[in-house]
Amino acid sequence: MTPLRSALVLAALAFGATFLPARRAPPAAAHPPGAVRVGLVFDVGGRGDKSFNDAAYEGLARAERELGAEVSYLEPSGAEDRESALRLFASRGYDLVIGVGFIFSSDVDEVALAYPKTWFACVDYAPRGGAIPPNVAALAFREEEGSFLVGAAAGLLSKTGHVGFVGGMTGPLIHKFEVGYQAGVKASCPGCTVHSAYVGTSPEAYHDPAKGKVLAISQISAGADVIYHASGSSGHGVFEATRDAHVLAIGVDADQHDEMPGTVVTSMLKRGDVAVFDTVREVKEKRFSPGMRGFGLREGGVDWVHEGPHASGIPEDVIKRVEALKKDVIEGHVHVPKE
């Protein structure tokens, strides 16, 4: 049996929405009494991005293992599919419907208003200026805090005094990564220069590794010997460029060491798995909490890879210095900017 009992893959839109089930959900009568039914819709790039989508999947799989939840997921084939996927789960009576990624924010709000008796959650929710529906948990992260830590590490690891940042889609979300990273670099290496660039202005920027590689090569040419990316699967191009130039890379969202061993020295961890699992548990325990919810260093929502074999390339003194800064942030002695 696969980890997910009913993994559905979105194939196309016909009249309403047409879906091809990778594994059919069991009939309603077969659902274990009291089991929470959870439907999750992935962000651009889908499962297998070795980044944020995979982190959300881990939270979903953990909810199945530990909470006995009945879980399904959908992978949109295009932007027009997002709302249809959310509506499909809601119309089938799922207890909790989750959208992964800030681009779902308005879709989640709209569908939640149409299904007021269903709980919804949006991972990376971006406020739109209006009221959040009363049945929506808006899950947001303080990415700037995790980026601050890897920025401090980059400043300490750099031998040239030049480091780089490659973002995916321009906008407030990825800007938080960049600003936090810059602050971390300056905290550990005041004289360091940060070179920044973005892949594009649309969601397609998150899966353009060729462009990511070009941007990284440009930064390496300018002297950068450590490059942090926040660009989804475009980051693989960053990893290729840093590997070829024998410089260091920093992953994002999940531990990306295995993407390029010997090149990826650490990663900023954005615990989408924690946010998803905690929300499912709240529904199961009938204590769902709607509204804005933040996950930062204090809540264990962000961190950095600094332990185990995947952190073997980081000197002990660097780890101690960055962990000291982490403690200062948690205790409120250091404020990390986000804009």
C-alpha positions as CSV (number, residue, x, y, z in Angstrom):
1,M,0.0,0.0,0.0
2,T,1.3,3.4,-0.9
3,P,1.7,6.1,1.8
4,L,-1.4,7.9,0.6
5,R,-4.5,5.9,0.3
6,S,-6.1,8.1,-2.4
7,A,-3.6,10.1,-4.4
8,L,-5.4,11.9,-7.2
9,V,-3.7,13.6,-10.1
10,L,-5.4,16.5,-11.9
11,A,-5.3,15.8,-15.6
12,A,-7.5,18.2,-17.5
13,L,-10.5,20.5,-17.5
14,A,-13.6,19.5,-19.5
15,F,-17.1,20.2,-18.2
16,G,-16.2,21.5,-14.8
17,A,-13.2,19.4,-14.0
18,T,-12.0,16.0,-15.2
19,F,-9.7,14.1,-12.9
20,L,-7.7,10.8,-13.4
21,P,-7.3,9.0,-10.1
22,A,-3.9,7.5,-9.5
23,R,-5.7,5.6,-6.7
24,R,-9.4,5.7,-6.3
25,A,-10.8,6.9,-2.9
26,P,-12.7,4.3,-1.0
27,P,-16.5,4.5,-1.0
28,A,-18.0,6.7,1.8
29,A,-19.2,3.7,3.7
30,A,-15.6,2.4,3.9
31,H,-14.2,5.4,5.7
32,P,-13.1,4.5,9.2
33,P,-15.4,6.1,11.9
34,G,-14.0,9.4,13.0
35,A,-11.3,9.6,10.3
36,V,-10.6,13.1,9.1
37,R,-10.7,13.5,5.3
38,V,-8.1,15.9,4.0
39,G,-7.6,17.1,0.4
40,L,-4.5,19.0,-0.6
41,V,-3.8,20.9,-3.8
42,F,-0.1,21.4,-4.7
43,D,1.6,24.6,-5.8
44,V,3.3,25.1,-9.1
45,G,5.8,22.3,-9.7
46,G,3.8,19.7,-7.8
47,R,5.0,16.9,-5.7
48,G,8.6,15.9,-6.4
49,D,10.0,19.5,-6.4
50,K,12.3,18.5,-3.5
51,S,11.2,21.8,-1.9
52,F,8.1,23.3,-0.5
53,N,5.5,21.0,-2.1
54,D,7.4,17.9,-0.9
55,A,7.5,19.4,2.6
56,A,3.7,19.8,2.5
57,Y,3.4,16.2,1.3
58,E,5.4,15.0,4.2
59,G,3.0,16.7,6.6
60,L,0.1,15.0,4.8
61,A,1.7,11.6,4.9
62,R,2.5,12.1,8.6
63,A,-1.1,12.9,9.3
64,E,-2.1,9.7,7.6
65,R,0.4,7.6,9.6
66,E,0.0,9.2,13.0
67,L,-3.6,10.6,13.0
68,G,-5.3,8.0,10.8
69,A,-6.4,10.7,8.4
70,E,-7.8,9.8,4.9
71,V,-5.7,12.0,2.6
72,S,-5.8,12.8,-1.1
73,Y,-3.9,15.3,-3.2
74,L,-4.2,17.0,-6.6
75,E,-1.6,18.4,-8.9
76,P,-2.9,21.3,-11.0
77,S,-1.9,21.3,-14.6
78,G,-2.4,25.0,-14.9
79,A,-3.5,28.1,-13.1
80,E,-7.1,27.6,-14.2
81,D,-7.2,24.3,-12.3
82,R,-6.5,25.6,-8.8
83,E,-10.0,26.7,-7.9
84,S,-11.6,23.6,-9.6
85,A,-9.4,21.3,-7.5
86,L,-10.3,23.0,-4.3
87,R,-14.0,22.9,-5.2
88,L,-13.8,19.2,-6.1
89,F,-12.6,18.3,-2.6
90,A,-15.1,20.6,-0.9
91,S,-18.0,19.2,-3.0
92,R,-17.0,15.7,-2.0
93,G,-17.4,16.5,1.7
94,Y,-13.8,16.6,2.8
95,D,-13.3,17.9,6.3
96,L,-10.2,20.0,5.5
97,V,-9.1,21.4,2.1
98,I,-5.5,22.8,1.8
99,G,-4.0,24.9,-0.9
100,V,-0.2,25.0,-1.0
101,G,1.3,28.3,-2.0
102,F,0.5,32.0,-1.9
103,I,-1.1,31.9,-5.4
104,F,-3.9,30.0,-3.8
105,S,-4.9,32.7,-1.4
106,S,-7.7,34.3,-3.4
107,D,-8.9,30.9,-4.6
108,V,-9.1,29.5,-1.1
109,D,-11.0,32.6,0.1
110,E,-13.6,32.3,-2.8
111,V,-14.2,28.6,-2.4
112,A,-14.3,28.8,1.4
113,L,-17.2,31.3,1.1
114,A,-19.1,28.9,-1.1
115,Y,-18.6,26.0,1.4
116,P,-18.9,27.6,4.8
117,K,-19.2,24.2,6.6
118,T,-15.8,23.0,5.3
119,W,-12.5,24.0,6.9
120,F,-9.8,25.4,4.6
121,A,-6.2,26.2,5.0
122,C,-3.7,28.0,2.8
123,V,0.0,27.4,3.3
124,D,1.9,30.7,2.6
125,Y,-1.3,32.7,2.7
126,A,-0.9,36.2,1.4
127,P,-3.4,38.7,2.8
128,R,-5.5,40.4,0.0
129,G,-6.7,43.4,2.0
130,G,-10.2,42.0,2.8
131,A,-11.4,39.9,5.7
132,I,-10.3,36.3,5.9
133,P,-13.3,33.9,5.7
134,P,-14.1,32.5,9.2
135,N,-13.5,28.9,8.0
136,V,-9.9,29.6,6.7
137,A,-6.6,29.1,8.5
138,A,-4.1,31.5,6.9
139,L,-0.8,29.8,7.4
140,A,2.2,32.1,7.0
141,F,5.9,31.8,7.7
142,R,8.5,34.3,8.8
143,E,10.9,33.3,6.0
144,E,13.0,36.3,6.8
145,E,14.1,34.6,10.1
146,G,15.3,31.4,8.4
147,S,16.9,33.3,5.6
148,F,18.7,35.5,8.2
149,L,20.4,32.3,9.6
150,V,21.7,31.1,6.2
151,G,22.7,34.6,5.4
152,A,24.8,34.7,8.5
153,A,26.3,31.4,7.5
154,A,27.0,32.6,4.0
155,G,28.8,35.7,5.3
156,L,31.0,33.5,7.5
157,L,31.7,30.9,4.8
158,S,32.5,33.4,2.0
159,K,36.2,33.8,1.2
160,T,35.7,36.5,-1.4
161,G,33.4,38.9,0.5
162,H,30.7,38.4,-2.3
163,V,27.6,36.2,-1.9
164,G,24.5,35.8,-4.1
165,F,20.8,35.4,-3.9
166,V,18.6,34.1,-6.7
167,G,14.8,34.5,-6.2
168,G,12.0,33.0,-8.2
169,M,9.0,35.3,-8.8
170,T,9.4,38.9,-7.9
171,G,7.0,40.0,-5.2
172,P,6.5,40.5,-1.4
173,L,7.0,36.8,-0.5
174,I,10.4,36.1,-2.1
175,H,11.5,39.7,-1.2
176,K,11.2,38.5,2.5
177,F,13.8,35.8,1.8
178,E,16.1,38.3,0.1
179,V,15.8,40.9,2.9
180,G,16.3,38.4,5.7
181,Y,19.3,36.9,3.9
182,Q,20.9,40.3,3.4
183,A,20.5,41.1,7.1
184,G,22.1,37.8,8.0
185,V,25.1,38.4,5.8
186,K,25.6,41.9,7.2
187,A,25.3,40.6,10.8
188,S,28.2,38.2,10.3
189,C,30.2,40.0,7.5
190,P,29.5,43.8,7.5
191,G,31.8,44.3,4.5
192,C,30.3,41.6,2.3
193,T,28.5,42.4,-0.9
194,V,25.2,40.6,-1.7
195,H,24.3,40.2,-5.4
196,S,20.6,39.6,-6.0
197,A,18.5,38.6,-9.1
198,Y,15.1,37.2,-9.8
199,V,14.1,34.6,-12.4
200,G,10.9,36.2,-13.5
201,T,7.6,38.0,-12.7
202,S,5.1,35.1,-13.0
203,P,4.7,31.7,-11.3
204,E,6.6,30.1,-14.2
205,A,9.7,31.6,-12.6
206,Y,9.7,28.7,-10.1
207,H,10.5,26.1,-12.7
208,D,13.0,27.6,-15.1
209,P,16.4,26.0,-14.1
210,A,18.0,27.3,-17.2
211,K,17.4,30.9,-16.2
212,G,18.4,30.1,-12.6
213,K,21.7,28.8,-13.9
214,V,22.4,31.9,-16.0
215,L,21.7,34.2,-13.1
216,A,24.0,32.2,-10.8
217,I,26.8,32.2,-13.4
218,S,26.5,36.0,-13.6
219,Q,26.8,36.3,-9.8
220,I,29.8,33.9,-9.7
221,S,31.5,36.0,-12.4
222,A,31.0,39.0,-10.0
223,G,32.9,37.2,-7.3
224,A,30.1,35.3,-5.4
225,D,31.3,32.1,-3.8
226,V,28.1,31.3,-1.8
227,I,24.7,31.5,-3.5
228,Y,21.3,31.1,-1.8
229,H,18.3,30.5,-3.9
230,A,14.5,30.8,-3.2
231,S,13.3,29.8,-6.6
232,G,11.6,26.4,-6.5
233,S,12.9,24.0,-9.1
234,S,14.8,26.8,-10.8
235,G,17.2,26.4,-8.0
236,H,18.5,23.2,-9.7
237,G,20.1,25.5,-12.3
238,V,21.7,27.4,-9.4
239,F,23.1,24.2,-8.0
240,E,24.6,23.2,-11.4
241,A,26.3,26.6,-11.8
242,T,27.8,26.5,-8.3
243,R,28.9,22.9,-8.8
244,D,30.6,23.7,-12.0
245,A,32.4,26.7,-10.5
246,H,33.4,24.8,-7.3
247,V,31.6,27.3,-5.0
248,L,28.9,26.8,-2.4
249,A,25.1,26.8,-2.7
250,I,22.4,27.1,-0.1
251,G,19.0,25.3,-0.5
252,V,15.6,26.4,0.5
253,D,12.3,25.2,2.1
254,A,13.6,21.6,2.6
255,D,17.0,20.0,3.1
256,Q,18.3,20.0,-0.5
257,H,21.7,18.5,0.2
258,D,21.0,15.4,-1.9
259,E,20.2,17.6,-4.9
260,M,23.9,18.4,-5.2
261,P,26.1,16.7,-2.5
262,G,29.3,18.6,-1.9
263,T,27.9,21.8,-3.2
264,V,24.8,22.4,-1.1
265,V,26.4,23.3,2.2
266,T,23.2,24.0,4.1
267,S,19.5,24.8,3.5
268,M,16.9,27.1,5.0
269,L,14.1,24.9,6.3
270,K,10.6,26.1,5.9
271,R,8.5,23.6,7.7
272,G,5.4,23.3,5.5
273,D,5.1,19.8,7.0
274,V,4.7,21.2,10.5
275,A,2.0,23.6,9.3
276,V,0.1,20.9,7.4
277,F,0.3,18.3,10.2
278,D,-0.6,20.7,13.0
279,T,-3.7,21.9,11.0
280,V,-4.9,18.4,10.4
281,R,-4.5,17.5,14.0
282,E,-6.5,20.6,15.0
283,V,-9.4,19.4,12.8
284,K,-9.2,15.9,14.2
285,E,-9.2,17.2,17.8
286,K,-12.1,19.7,16.9
287,R,-10.0,22.8,17.8
288,F,-9.5,24.2,14.4
289,S,-8.2,27.8,14.6
290,P,-9.1,30.1,11.7
291,G,-7.4,33.4,10.8
292,M,-3.7,34.4,10.4
293,R,-1.2,32.2,12.0
294,G,2.6,32.7,11.9
295,F,5.4,30.1,11.9
296,G,8.9,31.4,12.7
297,L,11.9,30.4,14.7
298,R,10.1,30.4,18.0
299,E,7.3,28.1,16.6
300,G,9.7,25.8,14.9
301,G,8.3,26.9,11.5
302,V,11.7,27.8,10.0
303,D,15.3,26.7,10.7
304,W,18.5,25.8,8.9
305,V,20.4,22.6,8.4
306,H,23.3,22.6,10.9
307,E,23.3,19.0,12.3
308,G,24.2,15.6,10.9
309,P,26.1,14.5,7.8
310,H,24.4,17.1,5.6
311,A,26.0,19.9,7.6
312,S,29.5,18.3,7.5
313,G,30.8,21.2,5.4
314,I,30.0,23.8,8.0
315,P,32.9,24.6,10.5
316,E,31.9,24.3,14.1
317,D,32.7,27.9,14.8
318,V,30.3,29.0,12.1
319,I,27.5,26.8,13.6
320,K,28.1,28.2,17.0
321,R,28.0,31.8,15.8
322,V,24.8,31.3,13.7
323,E,23.1,29.4,16.6
324,A,23.9,32.3,18.9
325,L,22.2,34.6,16.5
326,K,19.2,32.2,16.3
327,K,18.9,32.4,20.1
328,D,19.0,36.2,19.9
329,V,16.2,36.3,17.4
330,I,14.0,33.9,19.4
331,E,14.6,35.9,22.6
332,G,13.8,39.2,20.8
333,H,17.3,40.7,21.1
334,V,17.6,40.8,17.3
335,H,14.8,41.9,15.0
336,V,15.0,40.5,11.4
337,P,13.6,42.9,8.8
338,K,11.2,41.6,6.1
339,E,11.1,44.6,3.8
